[in-house]
Amino acid sequence: MRIRTTSTAARRLVTLGAATALALGGAVLPAAAAPVAPAAASQAGHADPHALAAIASLATERLALADKVAAAKYGTDAPIDDPARERQILDDVAERSAGLGVDPAFARSVFRDQIEANKVVQRGLYARWDAHPEQRPTERPDLAKEVRPQLDRITTRLLDALREVAATRTSPACTPLLTAAALRDAHARGFDALHLKGLARALPSVCG
């Protein structure tokens, strides 16, 4: 599912990109597809840009699935907040990360951010659909058979990426590289203001 920007959202992309960068704790980047600043590039040897780009890509891919999650739940008794399932996901992540040599607390923090980011988008979509019934989804994805298997595959790949970046996440270059990659992916996916807000919530735990 590709998320299309409105013309207004497109015009605001630079501002929103800057807000995303600030939310991540990094320097303000001039555009969603901006290259890494020279100062950050000079420090790239102390952070793994490929692993960070993988994390950014997986986070945006996971966030895009929030639309399907929302469409599956909207108008049903299924809540946006599901503490029992969230605990199950985080416990599984902690157990698997330990086996990969990744700090379980680090993995939990990153995946907690992913979950909260997904809920940001779901709540925003609910509000949008309540206000504009004509925009409501016309199909209800199967959460168990269609959406969750995709989320599970992203979880496996994201854990591998966290393993690659764990040793260098405290580098000064980590946040600028991650932010630039995230904004490029957001631009490529056509993220609107709501999804950029979710993306800012998805990544603050990646860099130490």
C-alpha positions in Angstrom: 0.0 0.0 0.0 1.5 3.3 -1.1 0.7 6.3 1.0 0.1 9.3 -1.3 0.9 12.8 -0.2 -1.6 15.6 -0.8 -0.2 18.7 -2.5 -0.4 20.5 0.9 1.5 17.7 2.5 4.1 17.7 -0.2 4.7 21.4 0.3 5.1 20.8 4.0 7.5 17.9 3.6 10.7 20.0 4.2 9.3 21.4 7.5 8.0 18.1 8.6 11.3 16.5 7.7 13.1 19.0 9.9 10.6 18.3 12.8 11.3 14.6 12.3 15.1 15.2 12.5 14.7 17.2 15.7 12.5 14.5 17.2 15.2 12.1 16.5 17.7 14.4 18.3 19.8 15.1 15.2 20.6 18.1 13.1 17.9 19.6 10.9 18.1 18.3 7.3 17.1 20.5 4.4 14.8 18.0 2.7 13.4 14.5 2.9 15.8 13.2 0.3 18.8 15.2 1.6 22.2 13.6 1.4 24.2 13.1 4.6 25.9 16.2 5.7 29.7 16.3 5.1 30.4 16.4 8.8 28.3 13.3 9.4 29.9 11.5 6.4 33.3 12.2 7.8 32.3 10.3 10.9 30.6 7.5 9.0 33.4 5.1 9.8 32.2 5.1 13.4 28.6 4.1 12.5 27.3 1.6 10.0 25.4 3.5 7.4 24.1 0.3 5.7 22.7 -1.0 9.0 21.2 2.3 9.8 19.6 2.5 6.3 18.2 -1.0 6.8 16.7 0.0 10.1 15.2 3.2 8.6 13.8 1.2 5.7 12.3 -1.5 7.9 10.8 1.2 10.2 9.1 2.9 7.3 7.9 -0.4 5.9 6.4 -1.4 9.2 4.8 2.0 9.7 3.2 1.8 6.3 1.4 -1.4 7.5 -0.3 0.7 10.2 -2.8 1.6 7.5 -3.7 -2.0 7.0 -3.9 -2.6 10.8 -6.2 0.4 11.2 -8.4 -0.8 8.3 -8.6 -4.2 9.8 -9.7 -2.9 13.2 -11.8 0.2 12.3 -15.4 -0.3 13.1 -14.8 -3.4 15.2 -14.3 -4.2 18.8 -10.5 -4.7 18.3 -8.7 -2.0 20.3 -5.8 0.1 19.1 -4.1 -0.5 22.4 -3.6 -4.2 23.1 -1.3 -4.5 26.1 -1.4 -8.3 26.2 -0.2 -8.6 22.6 2.3 -5.8 23.0 3.9 -7.7 26.0 3.9 -10.9 23.9 5.8 -9.1 21.1 8.3 -7.4 23.4 9.0 -10.6 25.4 9.6 -12.5 22.1 11.9 -9.7 20.9 13.9 -9.7 24.1 14.3 -13.5 24.0 15.3 -13.6 20.3 17.7 -10.6 20.7 19.6 -12.2 23.5 20.2 -15.2 21.2 21.6 -12.8 18.5 23.9 -11.0 20.9 21.8 -7.9 21.0 21.0 -6.2 24.3 17.4 -7.2 25.1 16.7 -3.8 26.7 17.9 -2.1 23.5 15.7 -4.3 21.4 12.7 -3.8 23.6 13.1 0.0 23.4 13.3 0.0 19.7 10.3 -2.3 19.2 8.3 -0.4 21.8 8.9 2.7 19.7 7.7 0.8 16.6 4.5 -0.2 18.4 3.8 3.3 19.7 4.5 4.8 16.2 2.0 2.3 14.7 -0.6 3.5 17.2 0.1 7.1 16.4 -0.9 6.4 12.8 -3.8 4.3 13.7 -5.3 7.0 15.9 -4.7 9.6 13.2 -6.5 7.4 10.6 -9.4 6.8 12.9 -9.8 10.5 13.4 -9.6 11.1 9.7 -12.1 8.4 8.8 -14.5 9.6 11.5 -14.3 13.1 10.1 -14.4 12.1 6.4 -16.5 8.9 5.9 -15.8 9.0 2.2 -12.1 8.2 3.0 -12.8 5.1 5.0 -11.3 1.9 3.7 -13.5 -0.2 1.5 -11.8 -3.5 2.3 -10.9 -5.0 5.7 -7.5 -6.8 5.6 -7.2 -10.1 7.5 -5.1 -9.1 10.5 -4.1 -12.6 11.5 -3.4 -14.0 8.0 -2.3 -11.0 6.0 -0.9 -8.3 8.2 0.7 -10.0 11.2 2.9 -12.4 9.0 4.3 -9.3 7.3 5.0 -7.7 10.7 6.7 -10.9 11.9 9.0 -10.9 8.8 9.9 -7.3 9.5 10.6 -8.2 13.1 13.2 -10.8 12.1 14.9 -8.5 9.7 14.9 -5.6 12.1 16.5 -7.7 14.8 19.3 -8.6 12.4 19.8 -4.9 11.6 19.9 -4.0 15.3 22.7 -6.6 15.7 24.7 -4.9 13.0 24.3 -1.4 14.4 24.5 -2.2 18.2 28.3 -1.6 18.5 28.2 1.8 16.8 24.9 3.3 17.9 26.7 5.7 20.2 28.6 7.3 17.4 27.9 11.0 16.8 27.2 10.1 13.1 24.4 7.7 14.1 21.5 10.1 14.4 22.3 12.2 11.2 22.8 9.0 9.1 19.6 7.4 10.5 17.6 10.6 10.0 18.7 11.1 6.5 17.9 7.5 5.6 14.5 7.7 7.3 13.5 10.9 5.5 14.6 9.5 2.1 12.5 6.4 2.7 9.5 8.5 3.9 9.8 10.6 0.8 9.9 7.5 -1.5 6.8 6.1 0.2 5.0 9.4 -0.1 4.5 9.7 3.7 2.0 12.5 4.6 2.1 14.6 7.8 0.6 11.8 9.9 3.0 9.2 8.8 6.0 11.5 9.3 4.8 12.1 12.8 4.7 8.3 13.3 8.1 7.9 11.9 9.5 10.5 14.4 8.1 8.3 17.1 9.5 5.1 15.6 13.3 5.8 15.8 14.5 7.7 18.8 15.8 4.6 20.6 18.0 3.4 17.8 20.9 5.8 18.4 22.3 5.9 21.9 
